[in-house]
């Protein structure tokens, strides 16, 4: 392990406290944070993605935040070399890289050294798939993907429209099935993975309270501004929870109260999907209970032991 660059990963479901813990650990261990949240890369999507606040970004240097427009995609094949370059630069500067985020595919691809083909977006083909998803449903697209490339289909969340469309786009462009999770023979990093968890009711209560705070902080105005700038709420990066439901509210499809409740419910479902990536029985993850407070002392003890080895 000592011959490989070492890093810390802070993972777990949304609203569990990952950012707060990562910032604290960065200060304690002279670290820099590399974002592993697929939505926080987008400029202007601040409140709805629970992006680190200005004070949090002042307290710890963050990488890979705010560098894509809300109508631009960021594939895993594009993310990985960017993240690896950040990790190399942080390590070269004598700092400790801290990966933080709830996008399981990003985290495991980094830690396990996935080899992912670089496939440029095909806007015309993608638009066709988005139209089909709206009329036929994401499940039908996933079944088509499964028939063409079962390995890739099993590697994506069948309910995540954006990821299913991207997987079909890769198969369409390459013209063949390819390994979705081809890994390096040996992991590229010595990694300590800290998983934050909380009992489900507490987590759901936090999610609901956080969404109410987002609305109070101006999420409605943020979504309205993005729509006014020409971005389509409910499509591409803006298909995420919150923006999509508020887009339906703007379109007159539901009341604001219904949109808020649906956003909360969809976030509860997101938690369940995130736990399929970060399983509590996964022995690679050192799970820490954040039900009552951030487990700072336990995390510091784990990192101290890790760095001493």
N, C-alpha and C positions, 0 to 999 in steps of 0.2 A: 504493500500500500504506500510505503514511504516514497517509492520511485515515481508514483503518479501524482499529478496535481490533486490537492485535496479541496473539498468544498462541503458546504452545509446546504441541505435543502429543507425548507420549511413548507410543508404541504398540509392538505386537509380541505374540508368543505368550505364553502363561502360563509362569511360572517363569523368564523370561529376565532379570528384574531391573528391571522398569519402576518399581516403587514406590521402590526404593532410589535409582535415578537421579533420579527426580522430586524426592525429598526433598533430595538433594544440590543439584540445580539451583535449587530453591526458596530454599535458603540462600544460594547464590552470587549469585542475581539478584533477590533480594527478591520472591519469588513466592508465590503461594498455589495449592493443588492442587484441581482440580475432578475428582471421580471420574467415570470413564467405564467402570465395570465394573457390569454389570447385576445382579450378585448382592450386591455390597458395600453396597447401599442398605438391606439388611434387618437389623433389630435381632436380636442373638443368634446370627447366623450368622457368627461371627468366624473360627474356626480353619479351617473348611471352605472359606471363600471367600478365604483368604489375605489377609484385611483388614489394612491397615496397623496395625502394633503400637502400643501406647500410646506407646512412645518415639518412633516415627516420627510419630505424630500430635502429639506435643509439639514435635518438631523442625520441623514445617511444618504450617501451617493447612490442613486438608482440608475440602472442601465435598461435600455430597450423599453422606454416609455415615451409616448408622444412622438412617433416618427412616421406614422402612416395616416393618410387621409381616410375619412370614414367610408369612402366608396372604393377603397383599394383593399385587395385581399392580402393576407400574409400566410403563405403555405408553410407547412412544417419544414419542407425542404429549403425555404428561405430563412426561416427562423433559426434553424440549427447552426449554420455557419456564423450567423451574427452572435448568437449566444456563446458559441465556442470561442470566438474572437474576444468577446468581453471577458470570459473566464481566463483566457491566456493573459490578457492585459492586466487584469486584477492581480493574478498570481505573480506576474513579472514585477509588479510594483510592490510586492511584499505584503499584499493585503489578502484577506480571506474572502473568497467568493461565497455569497449566500444566495441560493436560488429560492425565489419566493413566488408561489402562485398555485392556483387550483386547477390549471389545465393539465390533467394527467398525462396526456399524450406528449406535451412539451417536456414535462419533467422526466418521464421515463426514457424518452428518445435521447435526451442529453446524458442521463446517468448510465444508460445501457449502451450508448454508442450506436444508435440506429443509423443505418445507411439508407437515406431517402432520396429518390430521384428528384432532380430539379426540373419541374414541368411548369412552363409558363401558362398563365391563365388563358383560356379561350373564351372571350366575352360572348361571342355569338352562341356557342354551344351551351355555355353556362346559363344564358338567358332562356334558352329552350327548356333546360332542366328546371329552372326556377318557375317557369310557367306551368310545367307539368306537375311540379310539387304542389302548386297552388290548386290545381284542378284534380289531380289524381291522389295526392297525398305523398308524404315522404316515404311511407311504408312501401309503396309500389316501386319507387326509385331504389330503395334498399334491396328489394327482391330482385330487381334487375341487376344490381351490382353483385349480389350473391351468386347469380347465375354466371356472370362474367368472370368474377374474381372472388371466390369464397374467402380466401385468406384476408384480403383487404376488407371485405364486408364485415368479417368478424372483428376487425381491428377498429371499427368506427361505431359510434353510437347510432343505432338505426333510427332514433328519433331526432337526431341533430341534422336538420336539412342542409345546413352549410357544409358540414363535413361529408355527408353522403354525396352531395353534388360534386365536391372537390375530388372525392375518390373516383366517381364516374368519369370526371374530367381527365384524371391521370390515366385511367384505363383507355379512354377514348384516344388520348394523345399518343400514348405509347403503342397502342394497338395490340396489347397483350397483357396478361396477368403478370404482376411482379410481386415479390415478397413485400408485404406491408410492414414487417418488423424484422428485417434482416439486421442482425446485430454484429458489432465487432467481436472478434474472438475473445477479447478481454475487455472489461469495462475501462473506459478511458480515464476515469477519475476514482480517487478514493473518496467515497461519499458517506457522510452521516446524514441519514434522512430522519428528520424530526416531524412526526405527524401530530397535528393538533386535532382533538376530537372533543365532543361534548354530548351530553344526552340529547336525544332528538327533540324533545319538547323545548328544552332550553334553546337549542339552536333555531328552531322554528320561531320561537318568541323573539329572539335576537334579529332574525331576518325581517320579521314584520315591523319591529321597532326601527330597524335601520332604514327600511323603505319609507316609513313615515318621516324619518329625518331627511332622507333624500328629497322627498317632496317639499319639506319645509326649507331645505337648502337651495331649491330652485330647479329640481329635475324637470318639472313641467316646462319651465322656460328654456332649459337646455335642449329638450326635445323639440320644442317649437322653433328654436333658432336653427337647429340642424335641418329641420324640414324646410325652413325658409331659405337656407343656403343651397337647397336643391337635392339634399340627401334623402333617400327613400327609407322612412322608418319601417322596419319589418323585413328589410332585405339586406343581404350581405352582412357586414359587421353589425349593422343596426337591427338585425333580427334577434338580438339578445333580449333577455328579460328586461322589462321596463320600457325600453324604446318601442318595442313591437306593440305592446298593449296601449301605450300612449298614442301611437300612430293610429290604432283603431279608434281611440277616443276622438282624435282630431278629425277622422273620417266620418264620425257620426255613427259608428257601428256599436258603440256602447257608452254608458255613462262613465264619468271619471271615477266614481266609486267602484263600479264593476271592474274597470281597467286596473285600479290599484289592487283590488282583491285578487284578480287573476295574475297579476305580476307576482304577488306574494306566493300564491299557490305554485306558480311555475318555478319560483326560486326554491321552494320545498322539493320539487321534483329534481331540480338541478343537484341538490344535495345528495339525493339518492343515486344519481348518475355518477357524481364525483366519488362516492364510496365504492363504486365498482372499479375505479382506477386505483384508489387508495384503500385497500382492504384492511380492516382491523386485524385480520389474521396473518398479514404479510410480515414475516419475521425480519425483513430488511428495514422495516420502519419502526423507529422507537416512538411509540405512541405516548402522548402526554395529555392528561385530562385538563381541558380549559373550561369546564362547566362553570366553575365559580370564579376563577381568576386566571390570568395568564401564568403558566407554569415557568416563570423565568428562572428560578433557582434550579429546577430539574433540568431545564434545557442547558443552562450554563455548566452544570455538572457533567452532562453527557458530552458537551463539546470539549470541556477540559480533559476528560478521559480520552476522547478521540484524538485530540491534538498531541497528547502526551505519548501516544503509542508510536 
